[in-house]
Amino acid sequence: MDPRLSFFFYLGALVCFALAAAGSRVGGARGSVGLVPLGLGLWLFPLLWTTGVDAF
């Protein structure tokens, strides 16, 4: 995967985690529960892609 593209995936994950943390302080945990799995998915996708390219 292109390093620029993986940078944007990591940046998106960071934004999701920051919004989830800020949302849990302000409005309770209910509104930010969906952002944590999205952030984890964005964080792990470049690693998954690179592993898939190397494996096949």
HUVEN-V391839 format. One record per helix or strand of 2 or more residues. SS is the DSSP state (hx for helix, st for strand). FROM is the first residue (numbers start at 1). TO is the last residue. If there is no record, write none. Layout:
SS:FROM:TO  SS:FROM:TO
//
This chain:
hx:3:26  hx:33:55
//
